[in-house]
Structure formats: structure tokens, C-alpha cells
């Protein structure tokens, strides 16, 4: 585990980002991941929740905050 923090680009979809994230986590694991989402007016909670869950399922098992 490194002391680095990873900030994502603004994500509207999880899938394109998750494949790249899986590859990168194999070589370097940040201490935390800051997930950036579009403004609420562009992405309601009902759309954001599955995206957050998909990213969380990738990083939480590795102990990444």
C-alpha cells in the first residue's frame, strides 16, 4: 500500500474505468480513492449509487479507502 491518493476523472459510467483500474491496482495500490461524480443535476442518486457500488467493490477488498 502506498501513501498516494488516486482521484478519478469525473465518471458517468463505471465499466470503462473499472477495467483500467483493475490493471493499475495490480501494480500500485493507493491509500485512498477519491471518486468524482457528475453534478447531481446530471446524475441523480439512483444512477450514482450503482456506479459507487461498482467502484467500491473493486477497491474495498484491497483495503483502499
C-alpha positions in Angstrom: 0.0 0.0 0.0 1.4 3.4 -0.9 0.8 6.8 0.6 -0.7 8.1 -2.6 -4.3 9.1 -3.2 -6.0 8.5 -6.5 -8.6 10.9 -7.8 -10.7 9.6 -10.6 -11.8 11.6 -13.6 -15.5 12.6 -13.4 -17.2 9.2 -14.0 -20.6 8.8 -15.6 -20.1 5.1 -16.2 -18.1 2.6 -14.2 -17.3 -0.1 -16.7 -14.8 1.8 -18.9 -12.9 3.0 -15.8 -13.0 -0.3 -13.9 -11.0 -2.3 -16.4 -8.2 0.2 -16.3 -8.4 0.5 -12.5 -8.1 -3.3 -12.1 -4.9 -3.3 -14.2 -3.4 -0.4 -12.3 -4.2 -1.9 -8.8 -2.2 -4.9 -9.7 0.9 -2.8 -9.8 0.3 0.0 -7.3 -2.4 0.4 -4.6 -3.2 3.9 -3.4 -4.1 4.6 0.2 -7.4 6.1 -0.9 -9.5 6.7 -4.0 -11.5 9.9 -4.4 -14.4 9.1 -6.7 -15.6 12.1 -8.7 -19.1 12.1 -10.0 -21.1 14.5 -12.2 -23.2 17.2 -10.6 -26.5 15.9 -9.1 -28.4 17.7 -11.8 -26.7 15.5 -14.4 -26.6 12.2 -12.4 -29.4 11.6 -9.9 -28.7 9.4 -6.8 -30.4 6.5 -8.4 -27.8 6.5 -11.2 -24.9 7.3 -8.9 -25.5 4.5 -6.4 -24.7 1.6 -8.7 -21.6 3.4 -10.0 -20.3 3.9 -6.5 -21.0 0.3 -5.5 -19.1 -1.0 -8.6 -16.0 1.1 -7.8 -16.3 0.3 -4.1 -16.4 -3.5 -4.8 -13.1 -3.1 -6.7 -11.1 -1.1 -4.1 -12.6 -2.1 -0.7 -11.4 -5.7 -0.7 -7.9 -4.3 -1.1 -8.2 -2.0 2.0 -8.3 1.1 -0.1 -10.5 3.8 1.5 
